Amino acid sequence: MQRYFITFSYDGTNFSGYQKQPRERTIQNELEKALKEINENKKVEVHASGRTDAKVHALNQKAHFDLDIKITKEKLKKALNSLLPEDIHIKNVEEVSDNFHARYNAKGKEYIYKINMGEYNPLERNYVYQYNNRLDVTEIERAMKYLEGTHNFKSFTKTDEEKDDYVRTLSQTNLIRDLKDVNKITLVFVGTGFLRYMVRNMVGTLIEVGEGKRKSEDIITILKEQNRTHAGKTAAPEGLYLKNVFY
């Protein structure tokens, strides 16, 4: 038996998220279906670095799995890409030791969120959040800095999921202005780990800051209150990408 570690990208538009669910089209389902065929019809369980929600995209998602058959990483990459649908692509395959785990060995992740403040663009509607209004970008940038560091992020996660630990560290946030299009911005979040809906809830709150409904320093109070109802609404999934996983 050999353990393999893959890097893959996907367009989340037509998926009900990463995690397998009965009667739903998911990324994990598609991967396991293709791997079962490669593995001489024996079931293969895929363990990803984490899950993404419906309509969320990934540029460099990571996962591991074990195969009973002997196959080179080059052949495995080719076989997988020939069996997978066009909205999933395997970028890299590595052989790893039996004790490697894609989720538990991950040291950090990077998410990005794309926003269009200009004219509605139907061609980008599944890949860039169509806000289509001006935002105070400087104020958003200022607010993002208050999210950096180690905090309890309970205000920014799903309310009905009781967890033992809501503490996460955001090592870096960034707001990138598109040099070709002044109406496009990308929000960048790098951290040790992220809670369910955390990035989208932070973005929803940052949009309210950009609208002038909140001040940038309100982030300090929201973090202290540890109450989901005090943060902004959840931003649309289409603008969100898992960009990288660090090991």
C-alpha positions in Angstrom: 0.0 0.0 0.0 1.3 3.5 -0.9 0.1 6.8 0.4 -0.2 9.6 -2.2 -0.5 13.4 -1.6 -2.2 15.5 -4.3 -2.5 19.2 -5.1 -5.6 20.0 -7.0 -7.8 22.9 -8.2 -11.6 23.0 -8.7 -14.3 25.3 -9.9 -16.9 25.0 -7.1 -19.8 26.5 -9.1 -21.6 23.2 -9.7 -20.7 21.4 -6.5 -22.5 21.1 -3.2 -19.1 21.7 -1.5 -16.1 19.5 -1.0 -17.3 16.9 1.5 -19.2 13.9 0.3 -23.0 13.9 0.8 -25.5 11.3 -0.4 -27.3 12.3 -3.7 -25.2 15.5 -4.0 -22.4 16.3 -6.4 -19.3 16.9 -4.3 -15.6 17.1 -5.0 -14.8 14.3 -2.6 -17.4 12.0 -4.3 -15.8 12.7 -7.7 -12.3 12.0 -6.5 -13.2 8.8 -4.7 -15.2 7.5 -7.7 -12.2 8.0 -10.0 -9.7 6.5 -7.5 -11.9 3.4 -7.0 -11.7 2.8 -10.7 -7.9 3.2 -10.6 -7.6 1.0 -7.5 -9.1 -2.1 -9.2 -12.6 -1.3 -7.9 -11.6 -1.2 -4.3 -12.9 1.8 -2.2 -10.5 4.7 -1.6 -11.0 7.3 1.1 -9.7 10.8 0.4 -8.6 13.0 3.3 -8.4 16.7 2.4 -6.7 19.5 4.2 -10.2 20.8 5.0 -13.6 21.3 3.4 -15.0 24.1 1.3 -18.6 25.1 1.0 -20.9 24.9 -2.0 -19.8 27.3 -4.9 -16.4 28.0 -3.2 -13.3 27.4 -5.4 -9.8 26.1 -4.8 -6.6 26.9 -6.5 -4.3 24.6 -4.5 -6.4 22.2 -2.3 -4.4 19.3 -0.8 -5.4 15.7 0.1 -4.0 12.3 0.7 -5.2 8.7 0.1 -3.9 5.1 0.1 -3.8 2.8 -3.0 -3.4 -0.9 -3.0 -2.0 -1.0 -6.5 1.5 0.0 -7.6 1.4 3.0 -9.9 3.9 5.8 -10.6 2.9 9.3 -9.5 3.1 10.5 -13.2 0.7 7.7 -14.3 -1.6 8.4 -11.4 -1.9 12.1 -12.2 -2.7 11.3 -15.9 -5.2 8.6 -14.9 -7.0 10.8 -12.4 -7.3 13.7 -14.8 -8.7 11.5 -17.6 -11.4 10.2 -15.2 -12.3 13.4 -13.3 -14.8 15.9 -14.6 -13.6 19.1 -16.3 -14.2 21.3 -13.2 -11.5 19.4 -11.1 -7.8 19.2 -12.1 -4.9 17.3 -10.4 -1.9 19.6 -10.5 0.7 17.5 -8.6 1.0 14.0 -7.1 3.6 13.0 -4.5 4.4 9.8 -2.7 4.4 10.3 1.1 5.1 8.3 4.2 2.2 6.3 5.9 2.1 8.8 8.9 1.6 11.9 6.7 -1.9 13.4 7.0 -3.2 16.2 4.7 -5.3 17.8 7.4 -3.3 17.2 10.7 0.1 18.1 9.2 -1.2 21.4 7.7 0.4 24.4 9.4 -1.6 27.1 7.8 -3.9 28.2 4.9 -4.4 31.1 2.6 -7.8 32.2 1.4 -8.6 35.0 -1.0 -11.9 36.8 -1.7 -12.6 38.7 -4.9 -15.0 41.7 -5.1 -16.2 43.7 -8.1 -17.3 47.2 -7.2 -17.9 48.2 -10.8 -20.6 47.3 -13.4 -22.3 43.9 -13.0 -20.4 41.3 -15.0 -22.5 38.2 -15.9 -19.4 36.3 -17.1 -17.7 36.7 -13.7 -20.7 36.2 -11.5 -19.6 32.7 -10.4 -16.0 33.8 -9.7 -16.0 37.4 -8.4 -18.6 38.7 -5.9 -20.7 41.2 -7.8 -21.1 43.9 -5.2 -21.4 46.6 -7.9 -21.1 49.6 -5.7 -18.3 51.8 -4.3 -16.7 50.8 -1.1 -14.3 52.7 1.2 -11.3 50.5 0.4 -8.9 52.4 2.8 -11.3 51.8 5.7 -11.6 48.1 4.8 -7.8 47.8 4.8 -7.6 49.4 8.2 -10.3 47.1 9.6 -8.5 44.0 8.2 -5.4 44.9 10.4 -7.6 44.5 13.5 -8.3 40.9 12.5 -4.6 40.0 12.5 -3.1 38.2 15.5 -4.4 35.5 17.8 -8.1 36.0 18.7 -11.2 34.1 19.7 -13.2 34.2 16.4 -16.5 32.9 17.8 -18.2 36.1 16.4 -17.2 35.0 12.9 -18.3 31.4 12.8 -21.4 29.3 12.4 -23.5 29.9 15.5 -25.0 26.4 16.0 -21.7 24.6 16.0 -20.4 24.5 19.5 -16.6 24.0 19.5 -14.2 23.7 22.3 -11.8 26.1 20.7 -12.5 29.2 18.7 -9.0 30.6 18.9 -7.2 31.0 15.7 -4.2 33.1 14.5 -4.3 35.3 11.4 -0.7 35.9 10.5 -1.4 38.2 7.6 -4.2 40.1 5.9 -3.9 42.1 2.7 -6.0 44.1 0.3 -4.9 43.9 -3.3 -6.1 46.5 -5.7 -6.3 45.3 -9.3 -3.9 47.5 -11.4 -5.9 46.8 -14.6 -9.3 47.4 -13.1 -9.8 49.9 -10.3 -13.2 48.4 -9.5 -11.7 45.0 -8.5 -10.2 44.2 -5.1 -8.9 40.9 -3.6 -9.0 40.4 0.2 -6.2 38.0 1.5 -6.3 36.0 4.7 -3.4 33.8 5.9 -3.8 31.9 9.2 -3.1 28.7 11.2 -6.6 27.5 10.5 -10.1 28.8 9.8 -13.5 28.0 11.3 -16.7 27.2 9.3 -17.8 30.3 7.4 -15.1 32.4 9.1 -13.7 34.1 6.0 -17.1 34.8 4.5 -18.3 36.2 7.8 -15.2 38.4 8.1 -15.7 39.6 4.5 -19.4 40.4 5.2 -18.4 42.5 8.1 -15.6 44.2 6.1 -18.1 45.1 3.4 -20.3 46.8 6.0 -17.2 48.8 7.1 -16.6 49.7 3.4 -20.3 50.9 3.2 -19.8 53.2 6.2 -22.2 51.2 8.4 -19.4 50.3 10.8 -16.1 51.8 11.7 -12.8 49.9 11.2 -12.2 49.8 15.0 -15.6 48.1 15.6 -13.7 44.8 14.7 -12.1 45.0 18.2 -15.5 45.0 19.9 -16.9 42.3 17.7 -14.0 40.0 18.5 -14.4 40.7 22.2 -18.1 40.0 22.2 -17.7 36.5 20.9 -21.2 36.6 19.5 -22.1 35.8 15.9 -25.1 38.2 15.9 -22.7 41.2 16.4 -20.8 40.6 13.2 -21.9 41.2 9.6 -23.9 38.9 7.3 -22.2 36.0 5.5 -20.6 37.1 2.2 -21.6 35.1 -1.0 -19.5 32.0 -1.6 -18.7 32.7 -5.3 -15.9 35.2 -4.5 -14.0 32.8 -2.1 -11.0 30.7 -3.1 -8.8 28.4 -1.0 -5.5 29.6 -2.5 -2.9 27.6 -0.5 -2.2 25.1 2.2 1.1 25.3 4.0 3.0 22.3 5.5 
